[in-house]
Amino acid sequence: MAMAAGAKGGGKRRRRGRRSGAINEINMTPFIDVVLVLLIIFMVAAPMMTVGVPLDLPQSKASPLNSDTKPITLSIRQTGQVFLGEDELSDDAIIPKLTETAKAGTEERVFVRGDKRVDYGRVAQVMAIVTGGGFRKVALVTEPEQR
């Protein structure tokens, strides 16, 4: 009897088809699931991430401009306050802040977003400040007309 147990390998028996030891493969399924969920979240949230102050823009029939680079955007609220992004600016601080932000110097495009209830004279005043600072590519932003 003792001899028979020794001949089998010391009493250790292995079953066929099973490995002993750690599995060194990475399961990619949870990783792919997380990436797809994040992709969906970012696709839904991206349109909501507009930089600037929320305004009620006027509507027009003008077609959108095709552009490769993102322009600098000034926003004018109904009260006449001017914003660059989300930072409020005084009239004296508009040009220094624009020149600091502009990568292409005075050749940078500047979009002026004016609330439709703001006084037209205030919009013209801000545009005059911007063009007086040397910026020549200044445009007004409107929403496409609803049909």
VENRAJO-V419602 format. One record per run of one state. SS is the DSSP state (H for helix, E for strand, C for the rest). FROM is the first residue (numbers start at 1). LEN is the number of residues. If there is no record, write none. Layout:
# VENRAJO-V419602
SS	FROM	LEN
SS	FROM	LEN
This chain:
# VENRAJO-V419602
C	1	1
H	2	6
C	8	21
H	29	18
C	47	10
E	57	1
C	58	1
E	59	2
C	61	11
E	72	5
C	77	5
E	82	3
C	85	2
E	87	3
C	90	3
H	93	9
C	102	3
H	105	3
C	108	2
E	110	6
C	116	4
H	120	13
C	133	5
E	138	3
C	141	2
E	143	2
C	145	3
